[in-house]
Amino acid sequence: MANHDEDFKDTTSVLSLVTILTVLIFMPLLPMLMGWFTMLR
């Protein structure tokens, strides 16, 4: 067997994690926000 340097690093950056959490939190609230914008126009 060849001696491979298997040094796997996690490529997930903090920015992508924050983006995923923001989308998961705010996407269900988006219809409510659009409704408020429609009501207030």
Steps between C-alpha positions, in 0.01 A plus 500: 500500500622848415555742783254778418485814710128494571462833675135580437398852598147626543442741213185647654577859589331702771340728240320211331374370835363844589339524156335159537366585847371838380318339206351229723371761744378771260358302209191386697447862608519635145125471417418685823743778413359526148152521648609787726654683203176453306289625792718806566518618137 
